[in-house]
Amino acid sequence: MTDKINGLHHVTMLASRASANNAFYTQALGLRRVKTTVNFDAPDVYHLYFGDELGRPGSVMTSFPFPNAARGRRGTGEASLTAFAVPVGSLGAWEDRLAPLGPTTRETFLGEERLLVEGPDGESLALVEAPGDARLPWTGNGVAEDIAVRGFHSVTLTLREARSTAELLELMGYEEAGREGGVTRMRLAAGNGAQVVDLHEDPAARPAVQSAGSVHHVAFSVADRATQAEVRRELAQAGFQATPSIDRDYFWAIYFRSPGGVLFEVATDEPGFTRDESAETLGTSLKLPRQHAHLRDQLVRHLEPIEGVA
């Protein structure tokens, strides 16, 4: 499947308060909320999507805000850091912008300048200066174009043993692109801009406990359902058990567990977030999966109000 995976599609995290989650990703990071919907399996919980203007694959951070959820515990078997790409020379401005929200740490890692920050539920994030990233940013939330987030740069997976996950990523088209300390960088040669996965091997760490601030799953992008079916067949031939393709309204998804315990998804780029809203109005109304449409009145009363949602 070396030519089928385009890079990251989205990253989905767990949160504790929808309003705080929404405020951080839209106001602090300047992303656009491109969809306001609910969890397919727990419709009393939002599913929020934040990304670029259209929620293009490789730009979208999503969240399940479970009210009053406890903090998760970092450890192995999870995506421990989600990194966003920003223009070269912009980290100083980001330090100033994010300083009121908590401490930040600036460092050089694998030859790149990055700023480490925490989200409202303690989620580990980074802004990475990415030269030559031509993706267009969303600037509608007041972040200037010369510093605005372009999309994902990478995710870091923390694992007790990294080699088996590296072999899976090689099957998916990734190649080793560098090492620093206990981290091995895997990169696609071409794709959607979000083409890096870092593998942090830590044999002594405890297993992660997922809750607020944890990444629930990491999704990889493919063009369409036919390509997804080919990827599923190749995964099966390699011994991985992926789910059937599931309709998630804005993409089709298959899921499987990686060797290190991280839940992987392979999601289609089609049909996208404009299937039920215009590009101009993305994220401004509550959209419900068909099977939960009859719950609208109940959910509107139950769900925490979010700024900008009619």
Backbone hydrogen bonds in HBPLUS format (Angstrom, degrees):
<---DONOR---> <-ACCEPTOR-->    atom                        ^
c    i                          cat <-CA-CA->   ^        H-A-AA   ^      H-
h    n   atom  resd res      DA  || num        DHA   H-A  angle D-A-AA Bond
n    s   type  num  typ     dist DA aas  dist angle  dist       angle   num
A0004-LYS N   A0001-MET O   3.07 MM   3  5.25 170.5  2.08 119.0 119.8     1
A0006-ASN N   A0221-SER O   2.87 MM 215  5.26 168.4  1.88 146.8 150.3     2
A0192-ASN N   A0006-ASN O   2.84 MM 186  5.65 155.4  1.90 161.0 157.9     3
A0221-SER N   A0007-GLY O   2.86 MM 214  5.66 165.4  1.88 153.1 156.9     4
A0008-LEU N   A0194-ALA O   2.82 MM 186  5.41 159.8  1.86 151.3 156.7     5
A0009-HIS N   A0219-ALA O   2.72 MM 210  5.23 170.0  1.73 133.7 131.5     6
A0058-GLY N   A0009-HIS O   2.96 MM  49  4.55 177.4  1.96 116.4 116.9     7
A0219-ALA N   A0010-HIS O   2.87 MM 209  5.14 159.8  1.91 169.3 167.9     8
A0011-VAL N   A0060-VAL O   3.15 MM  49  6.69 148.8  2.25 153.5 162.3     9
A0062-THR N   A0011-VAL O   2.78 MM  51  6.05 172.8  1.78 161.3 162.5    10
A0012-THR N   A0217-HIS O   3.10 MM 205  5.51 175.3  2.10 162.0 163.4    11
A0216-HIS N   A0012-THR O   2.62 MM 204  5.52 141.3  1.76 137.4 151.1    12
A0217-HIS N   A0012-THR O   3.32 MM 205  5.51 155.6  2.38 138.1 143.5    13
A0013-MET N   A0062-THR O   2.90 MM  49  6.27 160.3  1.94 143.4 146.0    14
A0064-PHE N   A0013-MET O   2.90 MM  51  6.33 148.0  2.00 153.0 163.1    15
A0014-LEU N   A0214-SER O   2.80 MM 200  5.53 154.4  1.86 165.2 173.1    16
A0213-GLY N   A0014-LEU O   2.79 MM 199  5.62 169.5  1.80 139.4 138.2    17
A0015-ALA N   A0064-PHE O   2.99 MM  49  5.86 159.0  2.04 135.2 130.7    18
A0066-PHE N   A0015-ALA O   2.89 MM  51  5.97 137.5  2.08 140.2 133.1    19
A0068-ASN N   A0016-SER O   3.13 MM  52  5.04 130.6  2.39 134.8 134.3    20
A0021-ASN N   A0017-ARG O   3.02 MM   4  6.14 162.6  2.05 153.0 158.5    21
A0022-ASN N   A0018-ALA O   2.85 MM   4  5.96 164.0  1.87 152.3 156.9    22
A0023-ALA N   A0019-SER O   2.92 MM   4  6.04 160.4  1.96 144.7 150.4    23
A0024-PHE N   A0020-ALA O   3.05 MM   4  6.20 162.2  2.08 148.2 152.1    24
A0025-TYR N   A0021-ASN O   3.22 MM   4  6.42 177.6  2.22 155.0 155.6    25
A0026-THR N   A0022-ASN O   3.00 MM   4  5.97 154.0  2.07 150.5 157.6    26
A0027-GLN N   A0023-ALA O   2.76 MM   4  5.28 147.2  1.87 135.0 146.2    27
A0028-ALA N   A0024-PHE O   3.04 MM   4  4.88 126.3  2.33 112.1 127.4    28
A0029-LEU N   A0024-PHE O   2.98 MM   5  6.43 158.3  2.03 163.6 170.6    29
A0031-LEU N   A0025-TYR O   2.88 MM   6  5.75 149.9  1.97 160.4 155.3    30
A0032-ARG N   A0051-GLY O   2.91 MM  19  5.31 172.9  1.91 154.1 151.7    31
A0051-GLY N   A0032-ARG O   2.82 MM  19  5.31 156.4  1.88 146.6 151.8    32
A0034-VAL N   A0049-TYR O   2.88 MM  15  5.65 136.9  2.07 133.6 146.5    33
A0049-TYR N   A0035-LYS O   3.08 MM  14  5.15 153.0  2.16 155.5 153.3    34
A0287-LYS N   A0036-THR O   2.85 MM 251  6.12 171.7  1.86 165.0 166.6    35
A0037-THR N   A0047-HIS O   3.06 MM  10  5.10 160.4  2.10 146.3 149.6    36
A0047-HIS N   A0037-THR O   2.71 MM  10  5.10 155.0  1.77 123.0 120.0    37
A0039-ASN N   A0045-VAL O   2.87 MM   6  5.73 162.5  1.90 160.5 162.6    38
A0042-ALA N   A0039-ASN O   3.28 MM   3  5.06 136.6  2.48  93.7 105.4    39
A0045-VAL N   A0042-ALA O   2.91 MM   3  5.80 149.0  2.01 134.6 137.6    40
A0048-LEU N   A0063-SER O   3.04 MM  15  5.26 154.6  2.10 146.7 152.2    41
A0063-SER N   A0048-LEU O   2.86 MM  15  5.26 145.8  1.98 143.1 151.8    42
A0050-PHE N   A0061-MET O   2.84 MM  11  5.22 153.4  1.91 147.0 156.0    43
A0061-MET N   A0050-PHE O   2.80 MM  11  5.22 145.7  1.91 156.5 161.8    44
A0055-GLY N   A0052-ASP O   3.21 MM   3  4.99 149.2  2.31  98.0 107.2    45
A0059-SER N   A0056-ARG O   3.05 MM   3  5.81 135.8  2.26 148.9 151.1    46
A0152-PHE N   A0058-GLY O   2.77 MM  94  5.70 171.0  1.78 154.6 157.7    47
A0069-ALA N   A0066-PHE O   3.10 MM   3  5.62 148.2  2.21 147.8 141.1    48
A0212-ALA N   A0070-ALA O   2.95 MM 142  5.86 135.5  2.16 173.4 161.6    49
A0072-GLY N   A0212-ALA O   2.88 MM 140  5.27 160.3  1.91 145.8 140.2    50
A0073-ARG N   A0209-VAL O   2.79 MM 136  4.86 158.0  1.84 139.7 147.4    51
A0209-VAL N   A0073-ARG O   2.98 MM 136  4.86 158.4  2.03 133.1 139.9    52
A0076-THR N   A0206-ARG O   2.92 MM 130  6.18 155.7  1.98 138.1 145.3    53
A0208-ALA N   A0076-THR O   2.93 MM 132  5.23 169.3  1.94 143.5 140.2    54
A0077-GLY N   A0158-THR O   2.79 MM  81  6.04 141.8  1.93 150.0 156.3    55
A0158-THR N   A0078-GLU O   2.99 MM  80  5.87 159.2  2.04 174.4 178.8    56
A0080-SER N   A0156-THR O   2.75 MM  76  5.70 129.6  2.00 148.1 164.0    57
A0156-THR N   A0081-LEU O   2.83 MM  75  5.02 153.3  1.90 150.1 153.6    58
A0082-THR N   A0124-SER O   3.14 MM  42  6.57 159.4  2.19 144.3 147.8    59
A0126-ALA N   A0082-THR O   3.01 MM  44  6.32 136.4  2.21 143.3 143.1    60
A0083-ALA N   A0154-SER O   2.88 MM  71  5.14 172.4  1.89 154.8 154.3    61
A0153-HIS N   A0083-ALA O   2.75 MM  70  5.27 177.3  1.75 131.6 131.6    62
A0154-SER N   A0083-ALA O   3.28 MM  71  5.14 159.6  2.32 122.5 126.2    63
A0084-PHE N   A0126-ALA O   2.78 MM  42  6.17 161.1  1.81 156.1 157.9    64
A0128-VAL N   A0084-PHE O   2.79 MM  44  6.05 167.1  1.81 168.2 172.3    65
A0085-ALA N   A0151-GLY O   2.85 MM  66  5.73 162.5  1.88 154.5 160.3    66
A0150-ARG N   A0085-ALA O   2.85 MM  65  5.49 171.6  1.86 158.3 160.7    67
A0086-VAL N   A0128-VAL O   2.87 MM  42  5.82 160.5  1.91 150.5 149.6    68
A0130-ALA N   A0086-VAL O   2.89 MM  44  5.91 161.8  1.92 168.1 172.9    69
A0090-SER N   A0087-PRO O   3.24 MM   3  5.71 149.2  2.34 138.2 135.3    70
A0094-TRP N   A0090-SER O   3.10 MM   4  6.44 152.6  2.18 149.1 157.6    71
A0095-GLU N   A0091-LEU O   2.77 MM   4  6.04 149.8  1.86 149.6 157.5    72
A0096-ASP N   A0092-GLY O   3.14 MM   4  6.46 159.4  2.18 147.7 151.9    73
A0097-ARG N   A0093-ALA O   2.94 MM   4  6.15 155.8  1.99 144.5 151.9    74
A0098-LEU N   A0094-TRP O   2.92 MM   4  5.95 161.7  1.95 151.8 155.2    75
A0099-ALA N   A0095-GLU O   2.97 MM   4  5.75 131.1  2.22 142.3 152.8    76
A0101-LEU N   A0098-LEU O   2.90 MM   3  5.50 153.4  1.97 121.7 130.2    77
A0102-GLY N   A0099-ALA O   3.25 MM   3  5.59 162.4  2.29 113.2 118.1    78
A0105-THR N   A0116-LEU O   3.02 MM  11  4.99 153.5  2.10 137.0 144.4    79
A0116-LEU N   A0105-THR O   2.68 MM  11  4.99 169.4  1.69 155.6 155.5    80
A0107-GLU N   A0114-ARG O   2.97 MM   7  5.60 162.8  2.00 161.6 166.4    81
A0114-ARG N   A0107-GLU O   2.88 MM   7  5.60 163.1  1.90 170.7 173.6    82
A0109-PHE N   A0112-GLU O   2.81 MM   3  5.26 160.5  1.85 152.7 155.0    83
A0112-GLU N   A0109-PHE O   2.94 MM   3  5.26 163.5  1.97 114.3 119.8    84
A0129-GLU N   A0113-GLU O   2.97 MM  16  5.66 167.3  1.98 164.4 168.7    85
A0115-LEU N   A0127-LEU O   2.82 MM  12  5.12 152.2  1.90 143.4 152.9    86
A0127-LEU N   A0115-LEU O   2.90 MM  12  5.12 149.5  2.00 138.2 148.0    87
A0117-VAL N   A0125-LEU O   2.95 MM   8  5.29 168.2  1.97 137.8 141.2    88
A0125-LEU N   A0117-VAL O   3.01 MM   8  5.29 169.9  2.02 158.1 154.8    89
A0119-GLY N   A0123-GLU O   2.92 MM   4  5.01 154.3  1.99 136.9 145.4    90
A0122-GLY N   A0119-GLY O   3.03 MM   3  5.21 156.8  2.08 120.5 119.5    91
A0142-GLY N   A0139-THR O   3.20 MM   3  5.71 152.7  2.28 121.1 119.8    92
A0147-ILE N   A0144-ALA O   3.10 MM   3  5.78 167.2  2.12 120.0 124.0    93
A0148-ALA N   A0144-ALA O   2.99 MM   4  5.85 132.8  2.22 149.9 163.7    94
A0198-ASP N   A0155-VAL O   2.85 MM  43  6.20 167.0  1.87 157.3 161.1    95
A0157-LEU N   A0198-ASP O   2.78 MM  41  6.21 160.5  1.82 167.9 169.6    96
A0200-HIS N   A0157-LEU O   2.75 MM  43  5.87 169.2  1.76 161.8 165.0    97
A0159-LEU N   A0200-HIS O   2.83 MM  41  6.06 163.8  1.86 159.6 162.2    98
A0202-ASP N   A0159-LEU O   2.74 MM  43  5.94 163.3  1.77 158.5 164.1    99
A0166-ALA N   A0162-ALA O   2.92 MM   4  6.16 155.4  1.98 156.9 165.1   100
A0167-GLU N   A0163-ARG O   2.91 MM   4  6.22 150.4  2.00 150.0 157.8   101
A0168-LEU N   A0164-SER O   3.14 MM   4  6.43 149.2  2.24 138.2 145.9   102
A0169-LEU N   A0165-THR O   2.94 MM   4  6.24 162.7  1.97 152.3 156.4   103
A0170-GLU N   A0166-ALA O   2.85 MM   4  6.11 147.1  1.95 144.8 154.6   104
A0171-LEU N   A0167-GLU O   3.02 MM   4  6.31 150.5  2.11 142.5 149.9   105
A0171-LEU N   A0168-LEU O   3.04 MM   3  5.06 115.7  2.47  95.2 110.6   106
A0172-MET N   A0168-LEU O   3.05 MM   4  6.41 137.8  2.23 139.8 152.2   107
A0174-TYR N   A0169-LEU O   2.86 MM   5  5.30 163.3  1.89 146.3 140.6   108
A0173-GLY N   A0170-GLU O   3.00 MM   3  5.03 160.7  2.04 104.8 109.8   109
A0175-GLU N   A0187-ARG O   2.91 MM  12  5.40 156.7  1.97 135.1 140.3   110
A0187-ARG N   A0175-GLU O   2.84 MM  12  5.40 160.9  1.88 147.1 151.4   111
A0177-ALA N   A0185-ARG O   2.71 MM   8  5.30 165.0  1.74 146.2 147.9   112
A0185-ARG N   A0178-GLY O   2.77 MM   7  5.14 178.3  1.77 155.7 155.9   113
A0180-GLU N   A0183-VAL O   3.01 MM   3  5.32 156.7  2.06 146.3 153.1   114
A0183-VAL N   A0180-GLU O   2.94 MM   3  5.32 161.5  1.98 129.7 134.7   115
A0201-GLU N   A0182-GLY O   2.95 MM  19  5.48 166.3  1.97 159.0 154.8   116
A0184-THR N   A0199-LEU O   2.84 MM  15  5.07 156.2  1.90 139.7 145.9   117
A0199-LEU N   A0184-THR O   2.78 MM  15  5.07 168.3  1.80 149.1 153.3   118
A0186-MET N   A0197-VAL O   2.82 MM  11  5.18 157.2  1.88 149.3 156.9   119
A0197-VAL N   A0186-MET O   2.86 MM  11  5.18 164.7  1.88 152.4 156.3   120
A0188-LEU N   A0195-GLN O   2.97 MM   7  5.23 152.0  2.05 144.8 153.8   121
A0205-ALA N   A0202-ASP O   3.22 MM   3  5.67 160.7  2.26 115.8 121.3   122
A0214-SER N   A0211-SER O   2.91 MM   3  5.57 151.0  1.99 153.1 154.3   123
A0218-VAL N   A0263-LEU O   3.10 MM  45  6.52 160.1  2.14 161.9 165.8   124
A0265-GLU N   A0218-VAL O   2.89 MM  47  6.06 142.6  2.03 148.8 147.7   125
A0220-PHE N   A0265-GLU O   2.74 MM  45  6.05 157.5  1.79 143.1 147.8   126
A0267-ALA N   A0220-PHE O   2.77 MM  47  5.99 162.0  1.80 169.6 175.9   127
A0222-VAL N   A0267-ALA O   2.95 MM  45  6.11 144.5  2.08 155.7 157.1   128
A0269-ASP N   A0222-VAL O   2.82 MM  47  6.10 127.4  2.09 153.5 169.9   129
A0228-GLN N   A0224-ASP O   2.97 MM   4  6.24 156.2  2.03 147.0 154.6   130
A0229-ALA N   A0225-ARG O   2.88 MM   4  6.07 154.8  1.95 146.9 152.6   131
A0230-GLU N   A0226-ALA O   3.16 MM   4  6.48 149.7  2.26 142.2 149.8   132
A0231-VAL N   A0227-THR O   2.97 MM   4  6.30 158.2  2.02 152.1 158.1   133
A0232-ARG N   A0228-GLN O   2.85 MM   4  6.15 158.7  1.90 152.5 158.6   134
A0233-ARG N   A0229-ALA O   3.03 MM   4  6.26 155.5  2.09 144.5 150.4   135
A0234-GLU N   A0230-GLU O   3.02 MM   4  6.31 160.0  2.07 150.5 155.7   136
A0235-LEU N   A0231-VAL O   2.87 MM   4  6.11 153.9  1.94 152.9 160.5   137
A0236-ALA N   A0232-ARG O   2.98 MM   4  6.21 157.8  2.03 147.5 153.2   138
A0237-GLN N   A0233-ARG O   2.98 MM   4  6.27 155.0  2.04 148.0 154.8   139
A0238-ALA N   A0234-GLU O   3.12 MM   4  6.32 134.4  2.34 135.8 147.2   140
A0238-ALA N   A0235-LEU O   3.05 MM   3  5.06 129.7  2.31  95.2 109.1   141
A0240-PHE N   A0235-LEU O   2.90 MM   5  5.20 165.5  1.92 145.2 140.4   142
A0239-GLY N   A0236-ALA O   3.00 MM   3  5.04 160.3  2.04 104.8 110.8   143
A0243-THR N   A0255-TYR O   2.94 MM  12  5.41 152.2  2.02 144.9 153.3   144
A0246-ILE N   A0253-ALA O   2.78 MM   7  5.13 159.5  1.83 142.1 148.8   145
A0253-ALA N   A0246-ILE O   2.88 MM   7  5.13 159.4  1.92 140.8 147.1   146
A0248-ARG N   A0251-PHE O   2.88 MM   3  5.38 153.5  1.95 158.8 167.7   147
A0250-TYR N   A0248-ARG O   2.72 MM   2  5.62 144.5  1.85 103.7  94.1   148
A0272-GLY N   A0250-TYR O   3.04 MM  22  4.81 154.9  2.11 133.0 132.7   149
A0268-THR N   A0252-TRP O   3.02 MM  16  5.42 148.7  2.12 146.4 156.2   150
A0254-ILE N   A0266-VAL O   3.12 MM  12  5.37 147.1  2.23 136.5 146.4   151
A0266-VAL N   A0254-ILE O   2.91 MM  12  5.37 152.8  1.98 146.9 153.9   152
A0256-PHE N   A0264-PHE O   2.96 MM   8  5.45 158.6  2.01 149.2 152.8   153
A0264-PHE N   A0256-PHE O   2.86 MM   8  5.45 163.8  1.88 170.8 172.2   154
A0258-SER N   A0262-VAL O   2.88 MM   4  5.35 172.9  1.89 156.7 157.4   155
A0261-GLY N   A0258-SER O   2.93 MM   3  5.33 165.0  1.95 119.0 123.3   156
A0281-THR N   A0278-SER O   3.12 MM   3  5.38 136.9  2.31 103.3 114.4   157
A0284-THR N   A0281-THR O   3.20 MM   3  5.79 160.3  2.24 145.6 143.2   158
A0310-ALA N   A0284-THR O   2.74 MM  26  6.06 170.0  1.75 157.6 155.2   159
A0292-HIS N   A0289-PRO O   2.84 MM   3  5.43 155.3  1.90 120.2 128.5   160
A0293-ALA N   A0290-ARG O   3.28 MM   3  5.24 166.8  2.30 104.7 108.7   161
A0295-LEU N   A0292-HIS O   2.94 MM   3  5.48 160.5  1.98 118.0 124.5   162
A0296-ARG N   A0293-ALA O   3.26 MM   3  5.64 164.1  2.29 118.5 118.6   163
A0299-LEU N   A0295-LEU O   2.84 MM   4  5.97 163.0  1.86 165.3 171.0   164
A0300-VAL N   A0296-ARG O   2.86 MM   4  6.01 163.9  1.88 163.0 166.7   165
A0301-ARG N   A0297-ASP O   3.27 MM   4  6.46 152.4  2.35 141.6 147.9   166
A0302-HIS N   A0298-GLN O   3.09 MM   4  6.27 142.7  2.24 139.1 149.8   167
A0302-HIS N   A0299-LEU O   3.04 MM   3  4.89 118.1  2.43  91.5 107.5   168
A0303-LEU N   A0299-LEU O   2.79 MM   4  5.71 177.2  1.79 163.3 162.9   169
A0309-VAL N   A0306-ILE O   3.24 MM   3  5.85 150.8  2.33 144.4 140.4   170
